Amino acid sequence: MRKAISKVGAAFGTAALVASAGLALSQATSNAEPAGHQIRYTVTSTAPTGLDLYYLYAQPADKAAYNKDPNAFLKREEVNLEPGVPWVFETTLADPQWAIVTVSGAAHAMTGAPNPHCEIYVDNQLVLQQDGETGAACQLSRW
């Protein structure tokens, strides 16, 4: 009988230890800081056009790291847009103030000015938008 009680006590003690460790782990996970902010760049145009885009896809450690090799953090794309069909890019940045997207295009005799429009969303909230006749720049405060 004594052996049976010892085994039950040991099993109960182990179960309690596992449960408390699981609770501590779940609290540590829920209290952890988020890995970063979700950044979404959106570009549209009022006319069918080709546009040059530059945007930050990875965050540098600091401005000196960016200045040393900006191509390690920026991408350049040539895109063809149609009205009502946005270009969208999403990334994660620890500091959303690094977010930037610039758009440039040229007016064409047959289609007119492209009138690009850019937007930056941080964690699904629109924080900045700009319009221009042939170009637009959306950039937050690190620039």
Secondary structure, DSSP 8 states (H G I E B T S, - for coil): -HHHHHHHHHHHHHHHHHHHHHHHHHHHHHHS--S-EEEEEEEE-SSSEEEEEEEE-S--SSHHHHHH-GGGTEEEEEEEEBTTB-EEEEEEESSGGG-EEEEE---BTTTB----EEEEEETTEEEEEEE-SSEEEEE-TT-
